[in-house]
Amino acid sequence: MEGTMSIRGMASGMDIDNIVEQLIQLERRPIRQQEAHISGYQQSQKAWQDINSQLYNLRQANQGLLDLRDSRVAFSNHEEVLTADATTQAQEGNYNINVLALAQNLIISSENALDSEPGVSGSFTINGAEVSIEEGDTLYQIRDAINHAQEGVRASIVSNHLVLEDQAGAGIEFGGDTDILQELELITGEGDFSRVLQEQQDAQVEINGLLVESTSNVLDDAIEGVTIDLKRVGQSELNVGEDIDSQVEAVQEFVDAYNKAASQMSQMAGRDGQLQGDTLLNRLRSNVRTQIMNPVGDGEINYGINHLGSLGINIDWQTGQMSLDETELRNALEENSEAVRNLFQAREEYEGFQGVGQRLEGLLHRTLRSGDGSITMRERYYDQSIERAQDRIATLERRVEQTRARLIRQFGAMENAIGTMNSQSMWLSQQIDQMGI
């Protein structure tokens, strides 16, 4: 230790420093034991943190099942013609859709290329919005003035032509000082557009033989709860049905999350696991499995769907892993999707039984909540155990240093005594030599 006296054993010939160090190492055995305890606590705490993370993921996946709602999805067999989205208000059905024409906006431009500084000033209106131009404004400033005045018509510049495009399906109507518009070559003396690049046209669509017209290529009121996005002229079959795929995906995510959590807990509780024999872990493993796999009631409730096995979900009791028969799940959803959702979501006060997901949520809430959750309490126990061990080490370290100081004093006294004896022995030998004895 820095600042500690070193004894070389000059008088005794002994390696005093090494002897003291060996004795100190014996004294430090309780400290090493406490350090081993701390390492074990930290590893156990890390194991619980990993389990906590996996159970949190399981809870998130379970919440996905609790949030499942009756939903609809729209499928187009020719997505190059149209795509569609459906809300829960959409009615299931099939629709023959024939896109006769796409909507297109009116696009006009100046008759000829304009000077970079057209040299016009004044004001005019586009669809009722006033546009003011000051003398000396460049063509780009005129473009910006039009765009800032309103949002329904978009101005751009192409090869020094001023181009206006109707983006709201309302057309383009000028007013005010028509002289400026003529100078910009947007209209003729008769008030007509000088140059039309694209005529305005409504979309025309036949839905099950009925003609629907729209100024936009997005139809949001032709079929209740369905938004149709027209892509090109052509025919497509549109099927509106229940969104089974998303429900199957949510169940698969739950199965995957359960397997990861179960595997983590099994590994930690196993023969070589860090938490082998931990009663909380063993109880938690059993409770999670019970809450998930036990029936929610007899076979008379919920149309006979009263346990996960009814959906093709089972646990291998040897490996502890959960499996999903997707075909069986899809059949159950197609037959009675409401009963499938109730198996997870049902509440005692409404459906007369507690769903699997509700039971699991209650268990995981008690296990994972901060403050007084069972895992939080276990981690707090390890924190306190580590703190106590560290305090014990600090006390033991002080004792070790006291022992070191005592040993140094004792060996120092021994060296002094041996040195004195050696000096006296030499004096006596000298005296005897002088006396000739």
C-alpha positions as CSV (number, residue, x, y, z in Angstrom):
1,M,0.0,0.0,0.0
2,E,1.3,3.5,-0.9
3,G,2.9,5.2,2.1
4,T,3.4,2.0,4.1
5,M,6.8,1.2,5.5
6,S,8.7,-1.7,3.9
7,I,10.7,-4.1,6.0
8,R,13.5,-6.0,4.1
9,G,14.5,-8.4,6.9
10,M,18.1,-7.3,7.0
11,A,18.6,-8.6,10.6
12,S,16.6,-11.9,10.3
13,G,17.3,-12.6,6.7
14,M,13.6,-13.2,6.2
15,D,11.5,-11.8,3.3
16,I,9.3,-9.8,5.6
17,D,7.4,-8.0,2.9
18,N,6.3,-11.2,1.2
19,I,5.3,-12.8,4.6
20,V,3.2,-9.7,5.4
21,E,1.5,-9.8,2.0
22,Q,0.7,-13.5,2.3
23,L,-0.8,-12.9,5.8
24,I,-2.8,-10.0,4.4
25,Q,-4.2,-12.1,1.5
26,L,-5.5,-14.5,4.1
27,E,-7.1,-11.6,5.9
28,R,-8.7,-10.5,2.6
29,R,-10.6,-13.8,2.1
30,P,-13.9,-12.4,3.5
31,I,-13.5,-9.4,1.2
32,R,-13.2,-11.7,-1.8
33,Q,-16.3,-13.5,-0.6
34,Q,-18.3,-10.3,-0.5
35,E,-17.0,-9.3,-4.0
36,A,-18.2,-12.7,-5.2
37,H,-21.6,-12.0,-3.6
38,I,-21.8,-8.6,-5.4
39,S,-20.9,-10.2,-8.7
40,G,-23.7,-12.8,-8.2
41,Y,-26.2,-10.1,-7.2
42,Q,-25.3,-8.1,-10.3
43,Q,-25.7,-11.1,-12.6
44,S,-29.0,-12.0,-11.0
45,Q,-30.2,-8.5,-11.4
46,K,-29.1,-8.4,-15.0
47,A,-31.1,-11.7,-15.6
48,W,-34.2,-10.1,-14.1
49,Q,-33.7,-7.1,-16.3
50,D,-33.6,-9.3,-19.4
51,I,-36.7,-11.1,-18.2
52,N,-38.4,-7.8,-17.6
53,S,-37.6,-6.7,-21.1
54,Q,-39.0,-9.9,-22.7
55,L,-42.2,-9.7,-20.5
56,Y,-42.6,-6.0,-21.6
57,N,-42.5,-7.1,-25.2
58,L,-45.0,-9.8,-24.4
59,R,-47.2,-7.2,-22.8
60,Q,-47.0,-5.0,-25.9
61,A,-47.9,-7.9,-28.1
62,N,-50.8,-8.7,-25.8
63,Q,-52.0,-5.1,-26.0
64,G,-52.1,-5.5,-29.8
65,L,-54.6,-8.3,-29.3
66,L,-56.6,-6.2,-26.8
67,D,-56.7,-3.4,-29.4
68,L,-58.0,-5.5,-32.3
69,R,-61.2,-4.1,-33.7
70,D,-63.6,-5.1,-36.4
71,S,-61.8,-3.7,-39.4
72,R,-62.2,-3.8,-43.2
73,V,-59.7,-4.1,-46.0
74,A,-60.2,-3.4,-49.7
75,F,-58.4,-5.5,-52.4
76,S,-58.1,-4.5,-56.0
77,N,-57.2,-7.3,-58.4
78,H,-55.6,-4.7,-60.8
79,E,-53.7,-2.2,-58.6
80,E,-52.3,-0.6,-61.7
81,V,-55.9,0.6,-62.4
82,L,-57.0,1.5,-58.9
83,T,-56.2,1.0,-55.2
84,A,-58.5,1.4,-52.3
85,D,-58.6,1.8,-48.5
86,A,-61.6,0.8,-46.3
87,T,-62.7,1.9,-42.9
88,T,-64.9,0.1,-40.3
89,Q,-67.9,1.7,-41.9
90,A,-67.4,-0.1,-45.1
91,Q,-69.8,-2.9,-45.9
92,E,-68.5,-6.2,-47.2
93,G,-69.0,-6.8,-50.8
94,N,-67.7,-7.1,-54.4
95,Y,-67.7,-4.2,-56.9
96,N,-67.0,-4.2,-60.6
97,I,-65.3,-1.0,-61.4
98,N,-64.7,0.3,-64.9
99,V,-62.5,3.5,-65.1
100,L,-63.6,5.2,-68.3
101,A,-61.6,8.4,-67.9
102,L,-59.3,10.0,-65.3
103,A,-59.7,13.5,-64.0
104,Q,-57.2,15.9,-65.3
105,N,-56.6,19.5,-64.4
106,L,-56.8,22.5,-66.7
107,I,-53.3,23.8,-67.6
108,I,-52.7,27.0,-69.6
109,S,-49.7,29.0,-70.5
110,S,-48.6,32.2,-72.1
111,E,-48.7,32.1,-75.9
112,N,-45.0,32.9,-76.3
113,A,-41.9,33.0,-74.2
114,L,-41.8,36.2,-72.0
115,D,-39.1,38.6,-71.2
116,S,-37.4,38.0,-67.8
117,E,-38.8,41.4,-66.9
118,P,-42.2,41.7,-68.6
119,G,-42.6,45.4,-67.5
120,V,-46.2,45.1,-66.3
121,S,-47.8,46.4,-63.2
122,G,-51.2,46.5,-61.6
123,S,-53.5,43.8,-60.2
124,F,-55.9,41.1,-61.4
125,T,-57.7,38.1,-59.8
126,I,-57.5,34.4,-60.2
127,N,-60.6,32.6,-58.9
128,G,-61.4,35.6,-56.8
129,A,-57.9,36.0,-55.2
130,E,-56.1,39.3,-56.0
131,V,-52.6,39.2,-57.4
132,S,-50.6,42.5,-57.3
133,I,-47.7,43.1,-59.6
134,E,-45.3,46.1,-59.2
135,E,-43.4,47.7,-62.0
136,G,-40.0,46.0,-62.4
137,D,-41.1,42.7,-61.1
138,T,-39.4,39.8,-62.8
139,L,-41.2,36.8,-64.3
140,Y,-40.1,34.8,-61.3
141,Q,-41.6,37.4,-58.9
142,I,-44.8,37.3,-60.8
143,R,-44.9,33.5,-60.5
144,D,-44.4,33.8,-56.7
145,A,-47.1,36.5,-56.4
146,I,-49.6,34.2,-58.0
147,N,-48.7,31.3,-55.8
148,H,-48.7,33.4,-52.6
149,A,-52.2,34.8,-53.4
150,Q,-54.0,31.5,-53.4
151,E,-53.5,27.7,-53.4
152,G,-56.0,26.5,-56.0
153,V,-53.9,27.5,-59.0
154,R,-50.2,26.7,-59.2
155,A,-47.8,28.9,-61.3
156,S,-44.5,27.8,-62.8
157,I,-42.1,28.8,-65.5
158,V,-41.1,26.6,-68.4
159,S,-38.8,28.0,-71.0
160,N,-39.8,31.5,-70.0
161,H,-43.5,30.6,-70.5
162,L,-45.7,31.4,-67.5
163,V,-47.7,28.2,-66.9
164,L,-50.8,28.0,-64.6
165,E,-52.3,24.7,-63.4
166,D,-55.7,24.3,-61.7
167,Q,-55.1,22.0,-58.7
168,A,-58.4,22.2,-57.0
169,G,-60.7,21.1,-59.9
170,A,-62.4,24.5,-59.8
171,G,-61.0,25.7,-63.2
172,I,-59.2,29.0,-63.7
173,E,-61.2,32.2,-63.9
174,F,-59.5,35.6,-64.3
175,G,-60.8,39.0,-63.3
176,G,-59.7,42.6,-62.7
177,D,-57.2,44.3,-65.0
178,T,-57.3,42.1,-68.1
179,D,-54.7,44.3,-69.8
180,I,-52.0,42.8,-67.6
181,L,-53.2,39.3,-68.5
182,Q,-53.1,40.1,-72.2
183,E,-49.5,41.6,-71.8
184,L,-48.6,38.3,-70.1
185,E,-50.2,36.6,-73.0
186,L,-52.4,34.5,-70.8
187,I,-55.7,35.6,-72.5
188,T,-56.6,37.0,-75.9
189,G,-58.4,40.2,-76.5
190,E,-61.7,38.3,-76.5
191,G,-60.9,37.0,-73.0
192,D,-60.2,33.4,-74.0
193,F,-57.1,31.5,-72.8
194,S,-54.3,32.1,-75.2
195,R,-52.9,28.6,-75.0
196,V,-54.4,25.5,-73.4
197,L,-51.9,22.8,-72.7
198,Q,-54.4,20.4,-71.1
199,E,-58.2,20.6,-71.0
200,Q,-60.0,20.1,-67.7
201,Q,-61.8,16.7,-67.5
202,D,-63.8,14.9,-64.8
203,A,-63.1,11.3,-63.9
204,Q,-65.8,8.9,-65.1
205,V,-66.2,5.6,-63.4
206,E,-68.8,2.9,-63.6
207,I,-69.3,1.1,-60.3
208,N,-71.5,-2.0,-60.7
209,G,-73.0,-0.3,-63.8
210,L,-73.7,3.1,-62.2
211,L,-71.8,6.1,-63.6
212,V,-69.9,8.2,-61.1
213,E,-68.2,11.5,-62.1
214,S,-65.6,13.3,-60.0
215,T,-63.3,16.3,-60.4
216,S,-60.6,14.3,-58.6
217,N,-59.0,10.9,-59.1
218,V,-59.7,10.1,-55.4
219,L,-63.2,8.9,-54.9
220,D,-64.1,9.1,-51.2
221,D,-67.9,9.1,-51.3
222,A,-68.7,6.7,-54.1
223,I,-68.8,3.6,-51.8
224,E,-69.5,4.2,-48.1
225,G,-66.3,3.8,-46.0
226,V,-64.1,3.2,-49.0
227,T,-61.6,5.6,-50.6
228,I,-60.7,4.7,-54.2
229,D,-57.5,6.0,-55.8
230,L,-57.8,5.9,-59.6
231,K,-54.5,5.2,-61.5
232,R,-55.4,4.7,-65.1
233,V,-58.3,3.7,-67.5
234,G,-59.2,0.1,-67.2
235,Q,-61.3,-2.5,-65.3
236,S,-60.8,-3.9,-61.8
237,E,-62.6,-6.1,-59.3
238,L,-62.8,-4.5,-55.8
239,N,-63.4,-6.8,-52.8
240,V,-64.2,-5.3,-49.4
241,G,-64.0,-7.7,-46.6
242,E,-62.8,-8.2,-43.0
243,D,-59.1,-7.6,-42.5
244,I,-58.1,-11.1,-41.4
245,D,-54.5,-10.8,-42.3
246,S,-53.8,-8.0,-39.7
247,Q,-55.5,-10.1,-37.0
248,V,-53.4,-13.2,-37.9
249,E,-50.3,-11.0,-37.8
250,A,-51.2,-9.7,-34.4
251,V,-51.7,-13.2,-33.0
252,Q,-48.4,-14.4,-34.6
253,E,-46.6,-11.5,-32.9
254,F,-48.1,-12.5,-29.6
255,V,-46.9,-16.1,-30.1
256,D,-43.4,-15.0,-31.0
257,A,-43.2,-12.7,-28.0
258,Y,-44.4,-15.4,-25.6
259,N,-41.8,-17.9,-26.9
260,K,-39.0,-15.4,-26.4
261,A,-40.2,-14.6,-22.9
262,A,-40.7,-18.3,-22.0
263,S,-37.3,-19.2,-23.4
264,Q,-35.6,-16.5,-21.4
265,M,-37.3,-17.5,-18.2
266,S,-36.6,-21.2,-18.8
267,Q,-33.0,-20.6,-19.4
268,M,-32.6,-18.5,-16.2
269,A,-34.5,-21.1,-14.2
270,G,-32.6,-24.1,-15.6
271,R,-29.8,-26.2,-14.1
272,D,-27.1,-23.8,-15.1
273,G,-29.3,-20.7,-15.0
274,Q,-28.5,-17.6,-12.9
275,L,-31.9,-17.8,-11.2
276,Q,-32.1,-21.5,-10.6
277,G,-34.4,-22.1,-7.6
278,D,-35.7,-18.5,-7.6
279,T,-39.3,-18.9,-6.2
280,L,-40.5,-15.7,-7.8
281,L,-39.3,-16.8,-11.3
282,N,-40.9,-20.3,-10.9
283,R,-44.2,-18.8,-9.8
284,L,-44.1,-16.3,-12.6
285,R,-43.5,-18.9,-15.3
286,S,-46.4,-21.0,-14.0
287,N,-48.7,-18.0,-13.7
288,V,-48.0,-16.7,-17.2
289,R,-48.7,-20.1,-18.8
290,T,-51.8,-20.6,-16.7
291,Q,-53.3,-17.2,-17.5
292,I,-52.8,-17.8,-21.2
293,M,-53.8,-21.5,-21.6
294,N,-56.5,-22.0,-19.1
295,P,-60.1,-21.9,-20.5
296,V,-62.1,-18.8,-19.9
297,G,-65.2,-20.8,-19.0
298,D,-67.1,-23.8,-20.2
299,G,-67.8,-24.7,-23.8
300,E,-71.2,-23.0,-23.8
301,I,-69.8,-19.5,-23.7
302,N,-68.4,-17.4,-26.5
303,Y,-69.8,-19.7,-29.2
304,G,-67.6,-22.5,-27.9
305,I,-64.4,-20.6,-28.4
306,N,-63.2,-20.6,-24.8
307,H,-59.5,-21.5,-25.0
308,L,-56.5,-20.8,-27.3
309,G,-56.5,-24.3,-28.6
310,S,-59.8,-23.3,-30.4
311,L,-57.7,-21.0,-32.5
312,G,-54.9,-23.4,-33.2
313,I,-52.6,-22.1,-30.4
314,N,-50.9,-24.7,-28.3
315,I,-47.9,-25.1,-26.0
316,D,-45.5,-28.0,-26.1
317,W,-45.3,-28.9,-22.4
318,Q,-41.8,-30.3,-22.8
319,T,-40.1,-27.4,-24.7
320,G,-42.5,-24.7,-23.3
321,Q,-42.8,-23.2,-26.8
322,M,-46.1,-22.0,-28.2
323,S,-47.1,-22.9,-31.8
324,L,-49.8,-21.4,-34.1
325,D,-51.8,-23.3,-36.7
326,E,-52.5,-20.3,-39.0
327,T,-55.1,-22.3,-41.1
328,E,-57.1,-23.1,-38.0
329,L,-56.9,-19.5,-36.8
330,R,-58.1,-18.1,-40.2
331,N,-61.0,-20.6,-40.2
332,A,-62.0,-19.3,-36.7
333,L,-61.8,-15.7,-37.8
334,E,-63.8,-16.3,-41.0
335,E,-66.5,-18.2,-39.0
336,N,-66.8,-15.8,-36.1
337,S,-64.1,-13.0,-35.7
338,E,-66.0,-11.4,-32.9
339,A,-65.8,-14.5,-30.8
340,V,-62.1,-14.7,-31.5
341,R,-61.5,-11.2,-30.3
342,N,-63.7,-11.8,-27.3
343,L,-61.5,-14.7,-26.3
344,F,-58.7,-12.1,-25.7
345,Q,-60.6,-8.9,-24.9
346,A,-63.8,-9.9,-23.0
347,R,-64.4,-8.3,-19.6
348,E,-66.4,-10.0,-16.8
349,E,-68.8,-7.0,-16.4
350,Y,-69.7,-7.0,-20.1
351,E,-69.4,-10.5,-21.6
352,G,-69.6,-12.4,-18.4
353,F,-66.1,-13.8,-18.5
354,Q,-62.5,-12.5,-18.4
355,G,-60.6,-12.9,-21.7
356,V,-57.2,-14.4,-21.9
357,G,-55.6,-11.1,-22.9
358,Q,-57.3,-9.3,-20.0
359,R,-56.1,-12.0,-17.5
360,L,-52.5,-11.7,-18.8
361,E,-52.6,-7.9,-18.8
362,G,-53.5,-8.0,-15.1
363,L,-50.7,-10.4,-14.3
364,L,-48.1,-8.4,-16.3
365,H,-49.3,-5.1,-14.8
366,R,-48.7,-6.4,-11.3
367,T,-45.3,-7.9,-12.4
368,L,-43.9,-5.0,-14.4
369,R,-45.3,-1.8,-12.8
370,S,-42.7,0.6,-11.4
371,G,-42.6,1.2,-7.7
372,D,-44.1,-2.0,-6.3
373,G,-44.1,-4.5,-9.2
374,S,-42.7,-7.9,-8.2
375,I,-39.7,-7.6,-10.6
376,T,-39.0,-4.0,-9.4
377,M,-39.1,-5.3,-5.8
378,R,-36.7,-8.1,-6.6
379,E,-34.3,-5.7,-8.3
380,R,-34.5,-3.4,-5.3
381,Y,-33.6,-6.4,-3.1
382,Y,-30.4,-6.9,-5.1
383,D,-29.6,-3.2,-4.9
384,Q,-29.9,-3.3,-1.1
385,S,-27.8,-6.5,-1.0
386,I,-25.1,-5.0,-3.1
387,E,-25.1,-1.9,-0.9
388,R,-24.8,-4.0,2.3
389,A,-21.9,-6.0,0.7
390,Q,-20.1,-2.9,-0.3
391,D,-20.5,-1.5,3.3
392,R,-19.1,-4.8,4.6
393,I,-16.2,-4.6,2.3
394,A,-15.4,-1.1,3.4
395,T,-15.4,-2.2,7.0
396,L,-13.2,-5.3,6.2
397,E,-10.8,-3.1,4.2
398,R,-10.2,-0.9,7.3
399,R,-9.6,-4.0,9.4
400,V,-7.1,-5.4,6.8
401,E,-5.1,-2.1,6.9
402,Q,-5.1,-2.2,10.7
403,T,-3.8,-5.7,10.6
404,R,-1.2,-4.7,8.0
405,A,0.0,-1.9,10.2
406,R,0.1,-4.2,13.3
407,L,2.1,-6.9,11.4
408,I,4.6,-4.3,10.2
409,R,5.0,-3.0,13.8
410,Q,5.5,-6.5,15.1
411,F,8.0,-7.6,12.5
412,G,9.7,-4.3,12.8
413,A,10.1,-4.9,16.6
414,M,11.4,-8.4,15.8
415,E,14.0,-7.0,13.4
416,N,15.1,-4.5,16.0
417,A,15.4,-7.2,18.6
418,I,17.4,-9.5,16.3
419,G,19.6,-6.6,15.3
420,T,20.4,-5.8,18.9
421,M,21.1,-9.4,19.6
422,N,23.4,-9.6,16.6
423,S,25.3,-6.5,17.8
424,Q,25.7,-7.9,21.3
425,S,26.9,-11.2,19.9
426,M,29.5,-9.5,17.8
427,W,30.7,-7.4,20.8
428,L,31.1,-10.5,22.9
429,S,33.0,-12.3,20.2
430,Q,35.4,-9.3,19.9
431,Q,35.9,-9.2,23.7
432,I,36.7,-13.0,23.8
433,D,39.2,-12.6,20.9
434,Q,41.0,-9.8,22.7
435,M,41.3,-11.9,25.9
436,G,42.9,-14.7,24.0
437,I,40.5,-17.2,25.4
